[in-house]
Amino acid sequence: TFNGHITASGNISSSGNISANNGTGSFGRVESSGDISSSAIVKAQSISLSNGASINNNGSNSSVIIYGSDSNAVFVANPAGNKLVGIGAVPTTGKSKLQVTGDVSTTTHITSSGNISASGNISATGDLDIDGKSHFTGNITASGDISASGTLSVGSFTLATLNTGNITSSGNISSSGTITAK
């Protein structure tokens, strides 16, 4: 046991444990070929991990939080032991496993084997290819042509005006209601 300050201008090494109770230390560089553990906060300007990292591997309710420069949480994993991940904010219990606050951008495909839903608009600058049936509630608005290579079924159809040239059909045109032409 040693009481007092230790100052070294060279390396300090140990073949056993180095421990301190309620002490502080300042080191330019700490290297270990084994575990470094702490029951309190370990602060560093940067940490380099060459073989990956295991965080909270004892199954406790510990959180992993990465803060941005303004002290807001950028990444939060497992807050209160709820096994959720939040990007941009702390995730809310009872919501999805991954919760993103802010925009999501990708340079590749987004794929889902389940439903994709939106409470706002869905827009696309390219073609929208849909295999299978499409069900729409509300109006469908088109600023260009609507075409079909198969049967186009409409429950009801209203035209305020129809400005077109000849209508040509290679098959029958039928109606279960009245067709009026002026």
MDTraj code that builds the backbone (N, CA, C; nanometers):
import mdtraj as md
import numpy as np

residues = "THR PHE ASN GLY HIS ILE THR ALA SER GLY ASN ILE SER SER SER GLY ASN ILE SER ALA ASN ASN GLY THR GLY SER PHE GLY ARG VAL GLU SER SER GLY ASP ILE SER SER SER ALA ILE VAL LYS ALA GLN SER ILE SER LEU SER ASN GLY ALA SER ILE ASN ASN ASN GLY SER ASN SER SER VAL ILE ILE TYR GLY SER ASP SER ASN ALA VAL PHE VAL ALA ASN PRO ALA GLY ASN LYS LEU VAL GLY ILE GLY ALA VAL PRO THR THR GLY LYS SER LYS LEU GLN VAL THR GLY ASP VAL SER THR THR THR HIS ILE THR SER SER GLY ASN ILE SER ALA SER GLY ASN ILE SER ALA THR GLY ASP LEU ASP ILE ASP GLY LYS SER HIS PHE THR GLY ASN ILE THR ALA SER GLY ASP ILE SER ALA SER GLY THR LEU SER VAL GLY SER PHE THR LEU ALA THR LEU ASN THR GLY ASN ILE THR SER SER GLY ASN ILE SER SER SER GLY THR ILE THR ALA LYS".split()
xyz = np.array([
    [0.0854, -0.1182, 0.0000],
    [0.0000, 0.0000, 0.0000],
    [0.0887, 0.1227, 0.0000],
    [0.0501, 0.2160, -0.0846],
    [0.1272, 0.3388, -0.0950],
    [0.0328, 0.4553, -0.0805],
    [0.0673, 0.5519, 0.0017],
    [-0.0109, 0.6737, 0.0177],
    [0.0725, 0.7907, -0.0296],
    [0.0156, 0.8714, -0.1165],
    [0.0875, 0.9877, -0.1685],
    [0.0825, 0.9895, -0.3200],
    [0.1537, 1.0835, -0.3803],
    [0.1547, 1.0995, -0.5249],
    [0.2619, 1.0125, -0.5873],
    [0.2310, 0.9637, -0.7098],
    [0.3308, 0.8924, -0.7890],
    [0.3500, 0.9712, -0.9172],
    [0.4728, 1.0029, -0.9480],
    [0.5038, 1.0724, -1.0722],
    [0.6047, 0.9879, -1.1472],
    [0.5767, 0.9675, -1.2757],
    [0.6683, 0.8874, -1.3570],
    [0.6882, 0.9561, -1.4909],
    [0.8104, 0.9583, -1.5394],
    [0.8365, 1.0141, -1.6717],
    [0.8440, 0.9039, -1.7769],
    [0.8356, 0.7795, -1.7346],
    [0.8371, 0.6661, -1.8272],
    [0.7127, 0.5820, -1.8081],
    [0.7155, 0.4582, -1.8555],
    [0.6012, 0.3678, -1.8461],
    [0.5847, 0.3149, -1.7047],
    [0.4583, 0.2897, -1.6677],
    [0.4250, 0.2198, -1.5448],
    [0.3571, 0.0905, -1.5882],
    [0.4064, -0.0219, -1.5442],
    [0.3471, -0.1491, -1.5859],
    [0.3189, -0.2340, -1.4637],
    [0.2288, -0.3310, -1.4841],
    [0.1912, -0.4184, -1.3747],
    [0.1582, -0.5558, -1.4309],
    [0.1978, -0.6601, -1.3580],
    [0.1582, -0.7952, -1.3970],
    [0.0318, -0.8362, -1.3225],
    [-0.0175, -0.7498, -1.2374],
    [-0.1407, -0.7756, -1.1628],
    [-0.2383, -0.6609, -1.1821],
    [-0.3329, -0.6473, -1.0904],
    [-0.4347, -0.5427, -1.0996],
    [-0.3806, -0.4100, -1.0493],
    [-0.4286, -0.3019, -1.1108],
    [-0.4049, -0.1668, -1.0603],
    [-0.5417, -0.1148, -1.0205],
    [-0.5585, -0.0741, -0.8943],
    [-0.6901, -0.0283, -0.8505],
    [-0.6756, 0.0972, -0.7675],
    [-0.7848, 0.1739, -0.7674],
    [-0.7895, 0.2951, -0.6862],
    [-0.9296, 0.3079, -0.6310],
    [-0.9407, 0.3425, -0.5047],
    [-1.0693, 0.3657, -0.4415],
    [-1.0875, 0.5149, -0.4227],
    [-1.1937, 0.5684, -0.4834],
    [-1.2246, 0.7110, -0.4722],
    [-1.1084, 0.7982, -0.5152],
    [-1.0306, 0.7511, -0.6079],
    [-0.9179, 0.8302, -0.6549],
    [-0.9408, 0.8746, -0.7974],
    [-0.8562, 0.9646, -0.8406],
    [-0.8604, 1.0099, -0.9797],
    [-0.7206, 0.9970, -1.0353],
    [-0.7141, 0.9922, -1.1648],
    [-0.5840, 0.9844, -1.2285],
    [-0.5896, 1.0538, -1.3621],
    [-0.4744, 1.0924, -1.4096],
    [-0.4647, 1.1562, -1.5389],
    [-0.3548, 1.0864, -1.6160],
    [-0.3898, 1.0350, -1.7321],
    [-0.2950, 0.9585, -1.8112],
    [-0.2998, 1.0087, -1.9550],
    [-0.1850, 1.0169, -2.0176],
    [-0.1812, 1.0534, -2.1581],
    [-0.2340, 0.9408, -2.2454],
    [-0.2048, 0.8159, -2.2073],
    [-0.2478, 0.7007, -2.2854],
    [-0.2579, 0.5802, -2.1925],
    [-0.3678, 0.5022, -2.2064],
    [-0.3853, 0.3811, -2.1287],
    [-0.3988, 0.2662, -2.2280],
    [-0.3167, 0.1640, -2.2133],
    [-0.3226, 0.0466, -2.2999],
    [-0.3400, -0.0761, -2.2133],
    [-0.4181, -0.1719, -2.2638],
    [-0.4400, -0.2945, -2.1890],
    [-0.4579, -0.4096, -2.2861],
    [-0.3987, -0.5249, -2.2510],
    [-0.4234, -0.6453, -2.3296],
    [-0.5367, -0.7263, -2.2667],
    [-0.5884, -0.6800, -2.1546],
    [-0.7001, -0.7452, -2.0858],
    [-0.8139, -0.6481, -2.0676],
    [-0.8992, -0.6759, -1.9709],
    [-1.0167, -0.5927, -1.9459],
    [-0.9786, -0.4662, -1.8707],
    [-1.0517, -0.3587, -1.9016],
    [-1.0487, -0.2372, -1.8211],
    [-1.1908, -0.2207, -1.7698],
    [-1.2079, -0.2161, -1.6391],
    [-1.3433, -0.2080, -1.5845],
    [-1.3530, -0.0932, -1.4860],
    [-1.4757, -0.0466, -1.4679],
    [-1.5013, 0.0618, -1.3754],
    [-1.6438, 0.0497, -1.3238],
    [-1.6639, 0.0822, -1.1966],
    [-1.7993, 0.0856, -1.1424],
    [-1.8540, 0.2280, -1.1464],
    [-1.7779, 0.3192, -1.2019],
    [-1.8195, 0.4587, -1.2152],
    [-1.7981, 0.5021, -1.3608],
    [-1.8074, 0.6285, -1.3871],
    [-1.7933, 0.6829, -1.5227],
    [-1.6466, 0.6895, -1.5614],
    [-1.6171, 0.6458, -1.6822],
    [-1.4834, 0.6601, -1.7395],
    [-1.4943, 0.7663, -1.8468],
    [-1.4146, 0.8718, -1.8363],
    [-1.4197, 0.9817, -1.9326],
    [-1.2922, 0.9809, -2.0153],
    [-1.3085, 1.0072, -2.1433],
    [-1.1935, 1.0150, -2.2328],
    [-1.2299, 1.1062, -2.3488],
    [-1.1309, 1.1725, -2.4058],
    [-1.1566, 1.2543, -2.5240],
    [-1.1839, 1.1676, -2.6452],
    [-1.1206, 1.0526, -2.6539],
    [-1.1494, 0.9579, -2.7607],
    [-1.1145, 0.8182, -2.7129],
    [-1.1854, 0.7210, -2.7688],
    [-1.1610, 0.5807, -2.7365],
    [-1.1454, 0.5073, -2.8682],
    [-1.0403, 0.4287, -2.8802],
    [-1.0165, 0.3498, -2.9998],
    [-1.0302, 0.2027, -2.9640],
    [-1.1166, 0.1321, -3.0377],
    [-1.1394, -0.0096, -3.0136],
    [-1.1020, -0.0844, -3.1408],
    [-0.9960, -0.1635, -3.1343],
    [-0.9505, -0.2304, -3.2555],
    [-1.0186, -0.3652, -3.2796],
    [-1.0794, -0.4247, -3.1789],
    [-1.1427, -0.5558, -3.1949],
    [-1.2914, -0.5528, -3.1636],
    [-1.3586, -0.4398, -3.1878],
    [-1.5014, -0.4301, -3.1599],
    [-1.5273, -0.3970, -3.0143],
    [-1.6545, -0.3993, -2.9768],
    [-1.6906, -0.3639, -2.8401],
    [-1.8128, -0.4425, -2.7967],
    [-1.8178, -0.4773, -2.6720],
    [-1.9336, -0.5385, -2.6111],
    [-1.9766, -0.4463, -2.4982],
    [-2.0995, -0.3954, -2.5084],
    [-2.1485, -0.2996, -2.4095],
    [-2.2690, -0.3602, -2.3397],
    [-2.2704, -0.3554, -2.2088],
    [-2.3793, -0.4081, -2.1276],
    [-2.3976, -0.5583, -2.1509],
    [-2.2891, -0.6327, -2.1543],
    [-2.2996, -0.7761, -2.1810],
    [-2.3405, -0.8580, -2.0588],
    [-2.3700, -0.7922, -1.9480],
    [-2.4167, -0.8668, -1.8307],
    [-2.5693, -0.8688, -1.8209],
    [-2.6391, -0.8116, -1.9206],
    [-2.7850, -0.8180, -1.9247],
    [-2.8558, -0.7230, -1.8307],
    [-2.7866, -0.6230, -1.7793],
    [-2.8526, -0.5302, -1.6872],
    [-2.9346, -0.4281, -1.7665],
    [-2.9967, -0.3357, -1.6970],
    [-3.0801, -0.2330, -1.7589],
    [-3.0002, -0.1098, -1.7986],
    [-2.8712, -0.1241, -1.8200],
    [-2.7877, -0.0101, -1.8540],
    [-2.8186, 0.0416, -1.9939],
    [-2.8076, 0.1724, -2.0106],
    [-2.8297, 0.2368, -2.1394],
    [-2.6966, 0.2718, -2.2028],
    [-2.6981, 0.2826, -2.3350],
    [-2.5851, 0.3372, -2.4090],
    [-2.6358, 0.4645, -2.4741],
    [-2.5746, 0.5760, -2.4433],
    [-2.6178, 0.7047, -2.4968],
    [-2.4977, 0.7735, -2.5597],
    [-2.5140, 0.8181, -2.6835],
    [-2.4108, 0.8971, -2.7508],
    [-2.4693, 1.0364, -2.7702],
    [-2.3987, 1.1366, -2.7188],
    [-2.4465, 1.2740, -2.7253],
    [-2.3792, 1.3486, -2.8400],
    [-2.4521, 1.4464, -2.8936],
    [-2.3963, 1.5348, -2.9948],
    [-2.3260, 1.6516, -2.9285],
    [-2.2815, 1.7455, -3.0082],
    [-2.2071, 1.8601, -2.9554],
    [-2.2946, 1.9521, -2.8704],
    [-2.4272, 1.9435, -2.8841],
    [-2.5167, 2.0291, -2.8068],
    [-2.5805, 1.9565, -2.6889],
    [-2.5263, 1.8469, -2.6466],
    [-2.5698, 1.7644, -2.5338],
    [-2.7064, 1.6989, -2.5551],
    [-2.7571, 1.7002, -2.6779],
    [-2.8785, 1.6230, -2.7085],
    [-2.8381, 1.4820, -2.7478],
    [-2.9209, 1.3851, -2.7121],
    [-2.8917, 1.2454, -2.7434],
    [-2.9005, 1.2227, -2.8945],
    [-2.7943, 1.1716, -2.9536],
    [-2.7908, 1.1384, -3.0951],
    [-2.8303, 0.9927, -3.1143],
    [-2.7858, 0.9056, -3.0239],
    [-2.8127, 0.7616, -3.0301],
    [-2.8377, 0.7122, -2.8887],
    [-2.9486, 0.6414, -2.8690],
    [-2.9817, 0.5879, -2.7368],
    [-3.0238, 0.4425, -2.7545],
    [-2.9596, 0.3527, -2.6792],
    [-2.9954, 0.2107, -2.6841],
    [-3.0311, 0.1621, -2.5446],
    [-3.1398, 0.0912, -2.5338],
    [-3.1841, 0.0239, -2.4115],
    [-3.2111, 0.1177, -2.2939],
    [-3.2781, 0.2322, -2.3157],
    [-3.3077, 0.3157, -2.1983],
    [-3.4058, 0.2441, -2.1069],
    [-3.3805, 0.2456, -1.9795],
    [-3.4648, 0.1810, -1.8775],
    [-3.4840, 0.0324, -1.9045],
    [-3.3891, -0.0292, -1.9746],
    [-3.3962, -0.1728, -1.9995],
    [-3.5081, -0.2141, -2.0929],
    [-3.5597, -0.1228, -2.1780],
    [-3.6745, -0.1561, -2.2629],
    [-3.6360, -0.2106, -2.4005],
    [-3.5080, -0.2324, -2.4253],
    [-3.4587, -0.2939, -2.5483],
    [-3.5007, -0.2184, -2.6737],
    [-3.5081, -0.0848, -2.6651],
    [-3.5416, 0.0005, -2.7783],
    [-3.4175, 0.0775, -2.8212],
    [-3.4191, 0.1259, -2.9456],
    [-3.3095, 0.2064, -2.9974],
    [-3.3688, 0.3351, -3.0534],
    [-3.3115, 0.4474, -3.0152],
    [-3.3563, 0.5764, -3.0666],
    [-3.2421, 0.6478, -3.1366],
    [-3.2714, 0.7051, -3.2521],
    [-3.1754, 0.7888, -3.3235],
    [-3.2355, 0.9284, -3.3281],
    [-3.1675, 1.0260, -3.2712],
    [-3.2166, 1.1627, -3.2682],
    [-3.2937, 1.1981, -3.1436],
    [-3.3366, 1.0992, -3.0669],
    [-3.4109, 1.1236, -2.9426],
    [-3.4193, 0.9936, -2.8637],
    [-3.4550, 1.0057, -2.7368],
    [-3.4752, 0.8880, -2.6531],
    [-3.6013, 0.8174, -2.7011],
    [-3.5962, 0.6859, -2.7264],
    [-3.7149, 0.6155, -2.7761],
    [-3.8241, 0.6066, -2.6706],
    [-3.9492, 0.6040, -2.7178],
    [-4.0657, 0.6006, -2.6307],
    [-4.1151, 0.4574, -2.6154],
    [-4.1372, 0.4142, -2.4923],
    [-4.1868, 0.2793, -2.4652],
    [-4.3226, 0.2600, -2.5310],
    [-4.3449, 0.1411, -2.5848],
    [-4.4716, 0.1102, -2.6493],
    [-4.4717, 0.1399, -2.7980],
    [-4.3644, 0.1947, -2.8478],
    [-4.3541, 0.2266, -2.9905],
    [-4.2661, 0.1213, -3.0574],
    [-4.2239, 0.1485, -3.1790],
    [-4.1402, 0.0562, -3.2555],
    [-4.0049, 0.0360, -3.1896],
    [-3.9421, -0.0765, -3.2203],
    [-3.8112, -0.1106, -3.1645],
    [-3.7050, -0.0082, -3.2043],
    [-3.7080, 0.0394, -3.3308],
    [-3.6181, 0.1450, -3.3778],
    [-3.7015, 0.2689, -3.4027],
    [-3.6642, 0.3790, -3.3371],
    [-3.7375, 0.5043, -3.3519],
    [-3.6406, 0.6124, -3.3974],
    [-3.6751, 0.6784, -3.5088],
    [-3.5890, 0.7814, -3.5660],
    [-3.6624, 0.9142, -3.5592],
    [-3.5986, 1.0136, -3.4988],
    [-3.6519, 1.1488, -3.4963],
    [-3.5697, 1.2299, -3.5955],
    [-3.6325, 1.2721, -3.7033],
    [-3.5613, 1.3428, -3.8100],
    [-3.5715, 1.2639, -3.9392],
    [-3.5017, 1.3098, -4.0395],
    [-3.5072, 1.2485, -4.1721],
    [-3.4214, 1.1235, -4.1790],
    [-3.4588, 1.0341, -4.2713],
    [-3.3801, 0.9158, -4.3015],
    [-3.3442, 0.9246, -4.4494],
    [-3.2186, 0.9066, -4.4807],
    [-3.1734, 0.9116, -4.6187],
    [-3.0922, 0.7868, -4.6480],
    [-3.1090, 0.7328, -4.7674],
    [-3.0333, 0.6148, -4.8059],
    [-2.9928, 0.6263, -4.9520],
    [-2.8817, 0.5645, -4.9863],
    [-2.8371, 0.5627, -5.1254],
    [-2.8680, 0.4285, -5.1904],
    [-2.9423, 0.3433, -5.1214],
    [-2.9774, 0.2124, -5.1754],
    [-3.1242, 0.1842, -5.1471],
    [-3.1707, 0.0649, -5.1679],
    [-3.3107, 0.0281, -5.1561],
    [-3.3559, 0.0192, -5.0112],
    [-3.4841, 0.0427, -4.9902],
    [-3.5493, 0.0152, -4.8634],
    [-3.6462, -0.0987, -4.8904],
    [-3.6341, -0.2073, -4.8167],
    [-3.7127, -0.3271, -4.8408],
    [-3.7908, -0.3627, -4.7149],
    [-3.9140, -0.4079, -4.7345],
    [-3.9963, -0.4494, -4.6212],
    [-4.0711, -0.5761, -4.6570],
    [-4.0781, -0.6699, -4.5637],
    [-4.1601, -0.7891, -4.5854],
    [-4.2973, -0.7712, -4.5210],
    [-4.3195, -0.6577, -4.4582],
    [-4.4487, -0.6267, -4.3966],
    [-4.5063, -0.5006, -4.4581],
    [-4.6049, -0.4421, -4.3930],
    [-4.6712, -0.3218, -4.4440],
    [-4.5826, -0.1994, -4.4276],
    [-4.5958, -0.1070, -4.5209],
    [-4.5342, 0.0253, -4.5095],
    [-4.6494, 0.1239, -4.5071],
    [-4.6555, 0.2083, -4.4068],
    [-4.7657, 0.3029, -4.3967],
    [-4.7116, 0.4433, -4.3803],
    [-4.7954, 0.5409, -4.4144],
    [-4.7566, 0.6814, -4.4008],
    [-4.8782, 0.7616, -4.3578],
    [-4.8586, 0.8564, -4.2687],
    [-4.9667, 0.9462, -4.2308],
    [-4.9603, 1.0736, -4.3139],
    [-4.8568, 1.0869, -4.3969],
    [-4.8429, 1.2011, -4.4868],
    [-4.8374, 1.1539, -4.6304],
    [-4.7855, 1.2366, -4.7166],
    [-4.7776, 1.2040, -4.8588],
    [-4.6626, 1.1089, -4.8872],
    [-4.6830, 1.0246, -4.9885],
    [-4.5755, 0.9427, -5.0419],
    [-4.5494, 0.9949, -5.1820],
    [-4.4273, 1.0327, -5.2118],
    [-4.3976, 1.0866, -5.3437],
    [-4.2803, 1.0111, -5.4035],
    [-4.2812, 1.0040, -5.5357],
    [-4.1743, 0.9369, -5.6087],
    [-4.1441, 1.0181, -5.7333],
    [-4.0174, 1.0293, -5.7683],
    [-3.9803, 1.1014, -5.8903],
    [-3.9657, 1.0072, -6.0082],
    [-3.9588, 0.8785, -5.9846],
    [-3.9494, 0.7792, -6.0916],
    [-4.0802, 0.7046, -6.1051],
    [-4.0766, 0.5901, -6.1670],
    [-4.1949, 0.5071, -6.1834],
    [-4.2331, 0.4429, -6.0504],
    [-4.3624, 0.4215, -6.0334],
    [-4.4129, 0.3504, -5.9168],
    [-4.4677, 0.2175, -5.9663],
    [-4.3956, 0.1108, -5.9435],
    [-4.4349, -0.0222, -5.9890],
    [-4.5004, -0.0967, -5.8734],
    [-4.6244, -0.1402, -5.8938],
    [-4.6980, -0.2119, -5.7910],
    [-4.7413, -0.3456, -5.8489],
    [-4.6967, -0.4533, -5.7892],
    [-4.7410, -0.5866, -5.8294],
    [-4.8555, -0.6274, -5.7386],
    [-4.9648, -0.6722, -5.7968],
    [-5.0818, -0.7091, -5.7176],
    [-5.1846, -0.5986, -5.7204],
    [-5.2854, -0.6091, -5.6363],
    [-5.3933, -0.5116, -5.6327],
    [-5.3529, -0.3901, -5.5512],
    [-5.4101, -0.2768, -5.5865],
    [-5.3900, -0.1533, -5.5117],
    [-5.5255, -0.1010, -5.4681],
    [-5.5387, -0.0668, -5.3430],
    [-5.6657, -0.0190, -5.2892],
    [-5.6466, 0.1261, -5.2460],
    [-5.7318, 0.2135, -5.2946],
    [-5.7208, 0.3549, -5.2634],
    [-5.8512, 0.4018, -5.2011],
    [-5.8421, 0.4790, -5.0954],
    [-5.9568, 0.5439, -5.0356],
    [-5.9386, 0.6933, -5.0581],
    [-6.0344, 0.7553, -5.1195],
    [-6.0210, 0.8974, -5.1499],
    [-5.9996, 0.9167, -5.2990],
    [-5.9570, 1.0356, -5.3352],
    [-5.9417, 1.0716, -5.4756],
    [-5.8061, 1.0308, -5.5297],
    [-5.8041, 1.0000, -5.6583],
    [-5.6797, 0.9794, -5.7315],
    [-5.6724, 1.0908, -5.8348],
    [-5.5667, 1.1665, -5.8327],
    [-5.5505, 1.2787, -5.9236],
    [-5.4311, 1.2518, -6.0130],
    [-5.4510, 1.2722, -6.1426],
    [-5.3414, 1.2531, -6.2377],
    [-5.3291, 1.3776, -6.3242],
    [-5.2078, 1.4238, -6.3445],
    [-5.1867, 1.5383, -6.4331],
    [-5.1512, 1.4931, -6.5737],
    [-5.1384, 1.3637, -6.5944],
    [-5.1075, 1.3088, -6.7259],
    [-5.2058, 1.1991, -6.7612],
    [-5.1681, 1.1133, -6.8533],
    [-5.2548, 1.0061, -6.9004],
    [-5.2662, 0.8950, -6.7966],
    [-5.3828, 0.8304, -6.7964],
    [-5.4028, 0.7074, -6.7206],
    [-5.4295, 0.5997, -6.8243],
    [-5.3525, 0.4936, -6.8212],
    [-5.3708, 0.3878, -6.9204],
    [-5.3733, 0.2530, -6.8510],
    [-5.4351, 0.1565, -6.9196],
    [-5.4426, 0.0211, -6.8664],
    [-5.4199, -0.0758, -6.9807],
    [-5.3399, -0.1799, -6.9551],
    [-5.3212, -0.2837, -7.0570],
    [-5.4203, -0.3973, -7.0373],
    [-5.4946, -0.3932, -6.9288],
    [-5.5963, -0.4938, -6.9008],
    [-5.7297, -0.4259, -6.8804],
    [-5.8140, -0.4856, -6.8017],
    [-5.9477, -0.4320, -6.7758],
    [-5.9387, -0.3194, -6.6741],
    [-6.0103, -0.2114, -6.7013],
    [-6.0201, -0.0997, -6.6082],
    [-6.1623, -0.1006, -6.5548],
    [-6.1796, -0.1347, -6.4265],
    [-6.3122, -0.1431, -6.3656],
    [-6.3341, -0.0220, -6.2776],
    [-6.4499, 0.0421, -6.2955],
    [-6.4825, 0.1618, -6.2192],
    [-6.6224, 0.1436, -6.1622],
    [-6.6382, 0.1658, -6.0316],
    [-6.7689, 0.1522, -5.9677],
    [-6.8653, 0.2589, -6.0152],
    [-6.8251, 0.3824, -6.0164],
    [-6.9049, 0.4912, -6.0722],
    [-6.8093, 0.5869, -6.1413],
    [-6.8617, 0.6559, -6.2399],
    [-6.7749, 0.7375, -6.3244],
    [-6.8505, 0.8636, -6.3618],
    [-6.7936, 0.9795, -6.3378],
    [-6.8583, 1.1053, -6.3701],
    [-6.7618, 1.1921, -6.4483],
    [-6.8106, 1.2522, -6.5552],
    [-6.7304, 1.3459, -6.6335],
    [-6.8029, 1.4786, -6.6374],
    [-6.7364, 1.5829, -6.5957],
    [-6.7955, 1.7153, -6.6102],
    [-6.7873, 1.7564, -6.7569],
    [-6.6734, 1.7366, -6.8170],
    [-6.6555, 1.7622, -6.9601],
    [-6.5626, 1.6561, -7.0153],
    [-6.5799, 1.6242, -7.1402],
    [-6.4918, 1.5299, -7.2071],
    [-6.4551, 1.5913, -7.3411],
    [-6.3338, 1.6369, -7.3510],
    [-6.2844, 1.6952, -7.4745],
    [-6.1859, 1.5982, -7.5359],
    [-6.2290, 1.5269, -7.6352],
    [-6.1417, 1.4283, -7.6969],
    [-6.1804, 1.4133, -7.8428],
    [-6.0972, 1.3471, -7.9129],
    [-6.1298, 1.3154, -8.0531],
    [-6.2148, 1.1900, -8.0556],
    [-6.1953, 1.1094, -8.1544],
    [-6.2715, 0.9854, -8.1683],
    [-6.2372, 0.8879, -8.0570],
    [-6.3368, 0.8105, -8.0142],
    [-6.3159, 0.7011, -7.9211],
    [-6.3263, 0.5732, -8.0028],
    [-6.2222, 0.4941, -8.0005],
    [-6.2165, 0.3731, -8.0816],
    [-6.2058, 0.2526, -7.9907],
    [-6.2756, 0.1471, -8.0252],
    [-6.2688, 0.0237, -7.9494],
    [-6.2605, -0.0931, -8.0461],
    [-6.1749, -0.1891, -8.0139],
    [-6.1689, -0.3101, -8.0951],
    [-6.2612, -0.4178, -8.0388],
    [-6.3282, -0.3866, -7.9291],
    [-6.4220, -0.4807, -7.8677],
    [-6.5494, -0.4078, -7.8307],
    [-6.6306, -0.4709, -7.7488],
    [-6.7578, -0.4129, -7.7075],
    [-6.7363, -0.3029, -7.6051],
    [-6.8222, -0.2027, -7.6096],
    [-6.8314, -0.1027, -7.5031],
    [-6.9662, -0.1277, -7.4388],
    [-6.9649, -0.1571, -7.3090],
    [-7.0908, -0.1916, -7.2440],
    [-7.1088, -0.1108, -7.1177],
    [-7.2325, -0.1066, -7.0709],
    [-7.2642, -0.0326, -6.9505],
    [-7.3840, -0.0969, -6.8835],
    [-7.3844, -0.0976, -6.7510],
    [-7.5027, -0.1441, -6.6794],
    [-7.5941, -0.0261, -6.6482],
    [-7.5494, 0.0941, -6.6867],
    [-7.6292, 0.2152, -6.6664],
    [-7.6497, 0.2844, -6.8000],
    [-7.6787, 0.4118, -6.7918],
    [-7.7073, 0.4904, -6.9112],
    [-7.5795, 0.5573, -6.9611],
    [-7.5581, 0.5498, -7.0919],
    [-7.4504, 0.6228, -7.1559],
    [-7.5163, 0.7349, -7.2350],
    [-7.4777, 0.8575, -7.2055],
    [-7.5373, 0.9730, -7.2725],
    [-7.4291, 1.0471, -7.3461],
    [-7.4552, 1.0808, -7.4666],
    [-7.3611, 1.1603, -7.5461],
    [-7.4363, 1.2766, -7.6069],
    [-7.3768, 1.3919, -7.6110],
    [-7.4409, 1.5100, -7.6691],
    [-7.3639, 1.5522, -7.7905],
])
top = md.Topology()
chain = top.add_chain()
for i, resn in enumerate(residues, 1):
    res = top.add_residue(resn, chain, resSeq=i)
    for name in ("N", "CA", "C"):
        top.add_atom(name, md.element.get_by_symbol(name[0]), res)
traj = md.Trajectory(xyz[None], top)
